Amino acid sequence: MKNENKIKIFLVDDDALFLKSLEIEFLENADFIIETYSTGELCVENLSHNPDVIILDYQLDGIVQDAMNGLETLDKIKAFNVQTPVVMLSSQDKIEVAINCMHHKAFDYVVKSETAFVRLQKIISTIFKYQKMEKELSWYMDRM
């Protein structure tokens, strides 16, 4: 498969072990282009690489104490391109955190667990089904 047909995913997490394991899961189970970043700042600096999906940690303060957190990073991503789907990841299983992420225009929220990767795969599939439906609807509306 040519690179331009592959889905490009940004993985952003300050937990190096979790980040690497997620990267390996994606590369072993599907044909993606993966870029990993340990801070929100690095992710934002590379948005010109045009990711199709961003999987973003909620906390992001494990490496640099005053680094941008996940919500600040999410806001900057949406300011750069509101259409980029962002899935938030967190070890916090709190409804308030999930709701807050959705208020900041996250596509979805996943709790870090042994089932996180499976959930992320399903969400990415949903994102692309939704985008395909939007394109088809737009094509149809243009012909009316």
N, CA, C and O of each residue as an XYZ file, in Angstrom:
576
protein
N       0.848     -1.182      0.000
C       0.000      0.000      0.000
C       0.892      1.244      0.000
O       1.894      1.313      0.711
N       0.500      2.214     -0.811
C       1.270      3.452     -0.861
C       1.035      4.272      0.394
O      -0.029      4.198      1.009
N       2.046      5.058      0.771
C       1.944      5.860      1.995
C       0.783      6.830      1.977
O       0.170      7.071      3.018
N       0.456      7.407      0.799
C      -0.609      8.409      0.784
C      -1.984      7.800      1.040
O      -2.933      8.530      1.323
N      -2.110      6.475      0.947
C      -3.386      5.814      1.229
C      -3.485      5.313      2.662
O      -4.551      4.882      3.102
N      -2.393      5.369      3.378
C      -2.396      4.897      4.761
C      -2.944      5.965      5.692
O      -2.815      7.163      5.442
N      -3.553      5.503      6.765
C      -4.053      6.406      7.789
C      -2.879      6.827      8.668
O      -2.125      5.986      9.157
N      -2.734      8.134      8.863
C      -1.661      8.659      9.711
C      -2.234      8.973     11.088
O      -3.192      9.732     11.236
N      -1.610      8.358     12.088
C      -2.057      8.548     13.466
C      -0.934      9.174     14.280
O       0.212      8.726     14.234
N      -1.285     10.219     15.025
C      -0.368     10.784     16.017
C      -0.741     10.153     17.360
O      -1.905     10.170     17.760
N       0.245      9.604     18.044
C       0.070      9.113     19.406
C       0.818     10.070     20.325
O       2.016     10.289     20.149
N       0.126     10.637     21.297
C       0.733     11.644     22.174
C       0.523     11.225     23.629
O      -0.599     11.226     24.135
N       1.631     10.867     24.290
C       1.547     10.436     25.682
C       2.904     10.618     26.335
O       3.933     10.343     25.718
N       2.915     11.077     27.575
C       4.178     11.277     28.292
C       4.661     10.004     28.988
O       5.767      9.985     29.528
N       3.861      8.951     28.984
C       4.258      7.655     29.527
C       4.930      6.865     28.408
O       4.256      6.280     27.560
N       6.265      6.854     28.411
C       7.035      6.261     27.314
C       6.687      4.794     27.088
O       6.606      4.351     25.942
N       6.484      4.043     28.145
C       6.165      2.627     28.019
C       4.795      2.430     27.382
O       4.641      1.612     26.476
N       3.810      3.170     27.848
C       2.463      3.064     27.268
C       2.485      3.516     25.810
O       1.864      2.885     24.955
N       3.192      4.597     25.526
C       3.284      5.126     24.162
C       3.886      4.087     23.224
O       3.366      3.866     22.130
N       4.972      3.451     23.641
C       5.633      2.444     22.802
C       4.737      1.231     22.609
O       4.656      0.696     21.504
N       4.068      0.791     23.659
C       3.194     -0.380     23.524
C       2.017     -0.084     22.601
O       1.604     -0.948     21.828
N       1.480      1.119     22.675
C       0.394      1.506     21.780
C       0.885      1.563     20.334
O       0.203      1.094     19.423
N       2.060      2.133     20.131
C       2.638      2.188     18.787
C       2.815      0.777     18.217
O       2.462      0.525     17.064
N       3.351     -0.125     19.008
C       3.557     -1.508     18.550
C       2.224     -2.164     18.213
O       2.109     -2.839     17.190
N       1.217     -1.974     19.058
C      -0.114     -2.539     18.787
C      -0.662     -2.058     17.452
O      -1.166     -2.854     16.661
N      -0.565     -0.768     17.202
C      -1.081     -0.228     15.938
C      -0.306     -0.757     14.742
O      -0.902     -1.118     13.726
N       1.003     -0.807     14.851
C       1.821     -1.260     13.726
C       1.657     -2.755     13.462
O       1.752     -3.185     12.312
N       1.415     -3.548     14.488
C       1.248     -4.991     14.318
C      -0.140     -5.370     13.815
O      -0.302     -6.412     13.181
N      -1.129     -4.549     14.086
C      -2.510     -4.928     13.793
C      -3.145     -4.211     12.613
O      -4.270     -4.538     12.235
N      -2.471     -3.262     12.036
C      -3.031     -2.549     10.887
C      -1.911     -1.821     10.156
O      -0.789     -1.715     10.650
N      -2.235     -1.331      8.987
C      -1.247     -0.681      8.139
C      -1.372      0.839      8.276
O      -1.942      1.509      7.415
N      -0.833      1.360      9.364
C      -0.906      2.786      9.660
C       0.474      3.427      9.548
O       1.499      2.748      9.603
N       0.478      4.741      9.392
C       1.690      5.535      9.598
C       1.534      6.116     11.000
O       0.536      6.773     11.296
N       2.508      5.876     11.853
C       2.430      6.307     13.247
C       3.526      7.329     13.533
O       4.693      7.111     13.208
N       3.140      8.438     14.140
C       4.102      9.400     14.665
C       3.814      9.516     16.155
O       2.667      9.695     16.563
N       4.870      9.414     16.966
C       4.680      9.486     18.412
C       5.327     10.747     18.967
O       6.377     11.193     18.504
N       4.665     11.305     19.975
C       5.153     12.526     20.632
C       4.957     12.396     22.134
O       3.936     11.887     22.598
N       5.944     12.862     22.887
C       5.877     12.751     24.348
C       5.304     14.001     25.014
O       5.060     14.003     26.221
N       5.088     15.067     24.235
C       4.482     16.285     24.787
C       3.468     16.854     23.795
O       3.524     16.598     22.593
N       2.547     17.629     24.346
C       1.581     18.319     23.491
C       2.260     19.330     22.595
O       1.846     19.535     21.454
N       3.300     19.961     23.106
C       4.030     20.963     22.316
C       4.609     20.348     21.052
O       4.524     20.940     19.976
N       5.205     19.148     21.178
C       5.769     18.477     20.002
C       4.678     18.088     19.005
O       4.871     18.192     17.794
N       3.552     17.646     19.511
C       2.423     17.311     18.645
C       1.987     18.540     17.852
O       1.842     18.479     16.631
N       1.781     19.645     18.547
C       1.313     20.883     17.896
C       2.329     21.362     16.857
O       1.947     21.813     15.777
N       3.628     21.265     17.182
C       4.667     21.678     16.241
C       4.631     20.876     14.942
O       5.099     21.359     13.910
N       4.085     19.666     14.975
C       4.093     18.783     13.811
C       2.723     18.605     13.163
O       2.543     17.695     12.352
N       1.764     19.446     13.500
C       0.426     19.329     12.913
C       0.430     19.507     11.395
O      -0.491     19.053     10.715
N       1.447     20.154     10.868
C       1.544     20.317      9.410
C       1.767     18.976      8.701
O       1.681     18.909      7.474
N       2.053     17.909      9.457
C       2.181     16.565      8.883
C       0.801     15.980      8.575
O       0.695     14.882      8.029
N      -0.245     16.713      8.927
C      -1.634     16.378      8.619
C      -2.068     14.983      9.079
O      -2.345     14.115      8.250
N      -2.126     14.768     10.381
C      -2.597     13.462     10.854
C      -4.078     13.266     10.544
O      -4.849     14.224     10.502
N      -4.461     12.012     10.329
C      -5.873     11.688     10.110
C      -6.606     11.565     11.442
O      -7.797     11.863     11.537
N      -5.882     11.124     12.468
C      -6.440     10.942     13.809
C      -5.331     11.230     14.817
O      -4.167     10.911     14.576
N      -5.699     11.835     15.947
C      -4.744     12.041     17.032
C      -5.293     11.367     18.280
O      -6.440     11.585     18.671
N      -4.454     10.545     18.895
C      -4.793      9.912     20.166
C      -3.949     10.619     21.216
O      -2.720     10.548     21.195
N      -4.622     11.298     22.130
C      -3.978     12.278     23.007
C      -4.224     11.977     24.480
O      -5.366     11.801     24.906
N      -3.146     11.921     25.252
C      -3.240     11.713     26.695
C      -3.834     12.960     27.359
O      -3.573     14.088     26.938
N      -4.617     12.738     28.379
C      -5.289     13.826     29.092
C      -4.327     14.623     29.975
O      -4.437     15.846     30.050
N      -3.388     13.950     30.642
C      -2.517     14.619     31.607
C      -1.330     15.337     30.954
O      -1.279     16.567     30.956
N      -0.395     14.597     30.408
C       0.776     15.129     29.689
C       1.730     15.993     30.520
O       2.339     16.914     29.975
N       1.875     15.729     31.799
C       2.803     16.538     32.580
C       3.870     15.695     33.277
O       4.485     16.149     34.241
N       4.092     14.472     32.796
C       5.042     13.573     33.429
C       6.494     13.849     33.089
O       7.381     13.471     33.854
N       6.762     14.493     31.971
C       8.135     14.751     31.547
C       8.546     16.178     31.882
O       9.575     16.413     32.515
N       7.730     17.116     31.451
C       7.991     18.533     31.705
C       6.863     19.027     32.599
O       5.695     18.987     32.213
N       7.209     19.488     33.778
C       6.212     19.840     34.786
C       5.194     20.881     34.293
O       3.998     20.739     34.549
N       5.651     21.912     33.595
C       4.719     22.955     33.150
C       4.340     22.798     31.675
O       4.005     23.774     31.004
N       4.397     21.565     31.183
C       4.000     21.286     29.801
C       2.491     21.486     29.637
O       1.740     21.453     30.612
N       2.066     21.690     28.402
C       0.631     21.784     28.128
C      -0.032     20.470     28.528
O       0.528     19.393     28.319
N      -1.210     20.565     29.096
C      -1.948     19.335     29.378
C      -2.731     18.926     28.122
O      -2.680     19.601     27.094
N      -3.439     17.828     28.230
C      -4.159     17.311     27.075
C      -5.227     18.247     26.541
O      -5.390     18.372     25.327
N      -5.963     18.912     27.439
C      -7.021     19.817     26.980
C      -6.446     21.048     26.278
O      -6.992     21.507     25.275
N      -5.350     21.576     26.805
C      -4.702     22.718     26.137
C      -4.201     22.305     24.749
O      -4.320     23.057     23.782
N      -3.641     21.100     24.673
C      -3.169     20.583     23.391
C      -4.350     20.381     22.443
O      -4.277     20.740     21.268
N      -5.426     19.813     22.951
C      -6.640     19.603     22.154
C      -7.148     20.925     21.584
O      -7.500     20.997     20.407
N      -7.189     21.956     22.401
C      -7.646     23.268     21.928
C      -6.758     23.802     20.802
O      -7.259     24.379     19.837
N      -5.454     23.611     20.923
C      -4.536     24.081     19.874
C      -4.695     23.267     18.594
O      -4.608     23.817     17.496
N      -4.926     21.965     18.726
C      -5.170     21.114     17.555
C      -6.419     21.595     16.835
O      -6.414     21.748     15.613
N      -7.484     21.834     17.582
C      -8.746     22.269     16.988
C      -8.631     23.668     16.380
O      -9.304     23.969     15.395
N      -7.789     24.518     16.956
C      -7.557     25.846     16.374
C      -6.807     25.713     15.049
O      -7.020     26.503     14.129
N      -5.931     24.715     14.956
C      -5.171     24.480     13.728
C      -6.075     23.883     12.651
O      -6.058     24.332     11.505
N      -6.865     22.870     13.017
C      -7.788     22.227     12.084
C      -8.916     21.587     12.883
O      -8.739     20.538     13.502
N     -10.054     22.224     12.861
C     -11.198     21.762     13.652
C     -11.675     20.373     13.200
O     -12.339     19.672     13.964
N     -11.343     19.974     11.971
C     -11.799     18.688     11.438
C     -10.980     17.495     11.919
O     -11.421     16.356     11.768
N      -9.809     17.723     12.489
C      -8.969     16.607     12.924
C      -9.613     15.896     14.112
O      -9.805     16.508     15.163
N      -9.952     14.602     13.960
C     -10.536     13.873     15.084
C      -9.478     13.583     16.149
O      -8.381     13.117     15.842
N      -9.828     13.866     17.406
C      -8.919     13.641     18.525
C      -9.629     12.740     19.530
O     -10.734     13.036     19.984
N      -8.967     11.635     19.865
C      -9.478     10.719     20.882
C      -8.619     10.915     22.126
O      -7.397     10.766     22.080
N      -9.263     11.245     23.225
C      -8.548     11.478     24.481
C      -8.380     10.162     25.234
O      -9.282      9.326     25.274
N      -7.201     10.004     25.829
C      -6.860      8.842     26.647
C      -6.572      9.305     28.063
O      -5.938     10.341     28.263
N      -7.032      8.545     29.046
C      -6.712      8.912     30.417
C      -6.792      7.699     31.316
O      -7.544      6.760     31.052
N      -6.019      7.729     32.367
C      -6.121      6.681     33.383
C      -7.271      6.992     34.338
O      -7.623      6.168     35.182
N      -7.854      8.180     34.202
C      -8.969      8.588     35.059
C     -10.294      8.098     34.481
O     -10.676      8.468     33.371
N     -10.976      7.273     35.239
C     -12.268      6.745     34.810
C     -13.377      7.560     35.469
O     -14.165      7.045     36.262
N     -13.416      8.857     35.116
C     -14.388      9.771     35.710
C     -15.232     10.403     34.609
O     -14.703     10.896     33.613
N     -16.523     10.385     34.795
C     -17.433     10.938     33.799
C     -17.186     12.426     33.591
O     -17.330     12.926     32.475
N     -16.810     13.146     34.661
C     -16.566     14.591     34.530
C     -15.408     14.866     33.564
O     -15.449     15.822     32.790
N     -14.377     14.018     33.619
C     -13.224     14.188     32.734
C     -13.653     13.936     31.291
O     -13.292     14.694     30.391
N     -14.417     12.880     31.076
C     -14.896     12.561     29.724
C     -15.766     13.701     29.179
O     -15.608     14.102     28.026
N     -16.661     14.211     29.987
C     -17.544     15.300     29.554
C     -16.724     16.546     29.232
O     -16.986     17.219     28.235
N     -15.749     16.855     30.057
C     -14.884     18.003     29.809
C     -14.167     17.862     28.467
O     -14.070     18.828     27.709
N     -13.672     16.677     28.175
C     -13.002     16.438     26.886
C     -13.968     16.674     25.719
O     -13.594     17.266     24.706
N     -15.187     16.215     25.868
C     -16.172     16.394     24.802
C     -16.526     17.873     24.616
O     -16.775     18.314     23.494
N     -16.549     18.625     25.693
C     -16.788     20.074     25.592
C     -15.672     20.766     24.814
O     -15.888     21.810     24.198
N     -14.484     20.179     24.849
C     -13.343     20.734     24.111
C     -13.237     20.128     22.705
O     -12.213     20.273     22.038
N     -14.295     19.454     22.266
C     -14.425     18.919     20.902
C     -13.622     17.649     20.634
O     -13.242     17.390     19.493
N     -13.360     16.852     21.671
C     -12.761     15.536     21.443
C     -13.799     14.658     20.762
O     -14.997     14.808     21.002
N     -13.348     13.748     19.919
C     -14.264     12.823     19.251
C     -14.767     11.765     20.224
O     -15.932     11.369     20.188
N     -13.861     11.315     21.096
C     -14.228     10.296     22.075
C     -13.213     10.298     23.214
O     -12.212     11.015     23.183
N     -13.498      9.485     24.208
C     -12.678      9.403     25.418
C     -12.498      7.932     25.764
O     -13.473      7.182     25.830
N     -11.242      7.514     25.987
C     -10.943      6.120     26.298
C     -10.123      6.069     27.583
O      -9.150      6.804     27.747
N     -10.533      5.194     28.481
C      -9.785      4.979     29.712
C      -8.650      3.999     29.414
O      -8.858      2.971     28.768
N      -7.446      4.330     29.892
C      -6.300      3.430     29.712
C      -6.562      2.146     30.489
O      -6.730      2.159     31.708
N      -6.592      1.051     29.761
C      -6.832     -0.260     30.373
C      -6.365     -1.323     29.392
O      -5.817     -1.013     28.333
N      -6.587     -2.570     29.753
C      -6.193     -3.653     28.852
C      -7.047     -3.702     27.590
O      -6.659     -4.338     26.610
N      -8.195     -3.045     27.599
C      -9.057     -3.028     26.403
C      -8.933     -1.726     25.610
O      -9.652     -1.538     24.628
N      -8.043     -0.832     26.014
C      -7.934      0.489     25.356
C      -7.633      0.362     23.869
O      -8.242      1.057     23.056
N      -6.704     -0.513     23.501
C      -6.342     -0.625     22.097
C      -7.525     -1.081     21.247
O      -7.754     -0.540     20.166
N      -8.274     -2.066     21.723
C      -9.447     -2.556     20.984
C     -10.468     -1.429     20.824
O     -11.032     -1.249     19.745
N     -10.701     -0.680     21.882
C     -11.632      0.456     21.803
C     -11.142      1.485     20.797
O     -11.928      2.005     20.005
N      -9.829      1.786     20.824
C      -9.276      2.762     19.880
C      -9.447      2.298     18.437
O      -9.779      3.102     17.566
N      -9.226      1.021     18.177
C      -9.422      0.494     16.818
C     -10.870      0.709     16.364
O     -11.114      1.141     15.237
N     -11.814      0.409     17.236
C     -13.230      0.571     16.893
C     -13.572      2.043     16.650
O     -14.319      2.371     15.728
N     -13.027      2.911     17.473
C     -13.290      4.350     17.320
C     -12.723      4.859     16.002
O     -13.383      5.624     15.300
N     -11.513      4.443     15.660
C     -10.903      4.875     14.389
C     -11.743      4.387     13.221
O     -11.956      5.130     12.263
N     -12.218      3.165     13.285
C     -13.105      2.642     12.239
C     -14.374      3.488     12.138
O     -14.825      3.800     11.036
N     -14.945      3.855     13.268
C     -16.143      4.702     13.297
C     -15.861      6.067     12.691
O     -16.684      6.595     11.943
N     -14.716      6.640     13.005
C     -14.354      7.954     12.463
C     -14.370      7.917     10.938
O     -14.916      8.818     10.301
N     -13.776      6.885     10.351
C     -13.686      6.840      8.902
C     -15.007      6.477      8.238
O     -15.259      6.901      7.111
N     -15.851      5.705      8.906
C     -17.202      5.451      8.391
C     -18.001      6.756      8.390
O     -18.699      7.064      7.424
N     -17.892      7.513      9.472
C     -18.587      8.790      9.606
C     -18.115      9.772      8.531
O     -18.931     10.438      7.895
N     -16.789      9.860      8.330
C     -16.249     10.773      7.314
C     -16.699     10.369      5.906
O     -16.967     11.228      5.066
N     -16.780      9.069      5.656
C     -17.245      8.586      4.347
C     -18.709      8.974      4.135
O     -19.091      9.403      3.046
N     -19.519      8.822      5.172
C     -20.933      9.204      5.068
C     -21.071     10.707      4.828
O     -21.918     11.135      4.043
N     -20.238     11.511      5.505
C     -20.287     12.961      5.298
C     -19.952     13.320      3.851
O     -20.605     14.181      3.261
N     -18.942     12.669      3.275
C     -18.555     12.929      1.881
C     -19.676     12.541      0.931
O     -19.981     13.277     -0.007
N     -20.298     11.374      1.173
C     -21.384     10.923      0.319
C     -22.577     11.861      0.415
O     -23.208     12.167     -0.597
N     -22.890     12.316      1.612
C     -23.999     13.251      1.787
C     -23.700     14.567      1.085
O     -24.573     15.136      0.429
N     -22.478     15.049      1.220
C     -22.075     16.289      0.561
C     -22.184     16.149     -0.958
O     -22.673     17.055     -1.633
N     -21.728     15.017     -1.494
C     -21.812     14.761     -2.939
C     -23.273     14.769     -3.380
O     -23.620     15.366     -4.399
N     -24.127     14.100     -2.601
C     -25.535     14.042     -2.910
C     -26.171     15.420     -2.867
O     -26.930     15.778     -3.767
N     -25.873     16.201     -1.833
C     -26.459     17.541     -1.680
C     -26.008     18.478     -2.796
O     -26.772     19.342     -3.225
N     -24.778     18.313     -3.266
C     -24.270     19.137     -4.367
C     -25.024     18.883     -5.665
O     -25.046     19.750     -6.539
N     -25.639     17.722     -5.808
C     -26.334     17.365     -7.047
C     -27.826     17.671     -7.009
O     -28.535     17.453     -7.992
N     -28.292     18.168     -5.889
C     -29.729     18.481     -5.775
C     -30.024     19.831     -6.362
O     -31.175     20.267     -6.359
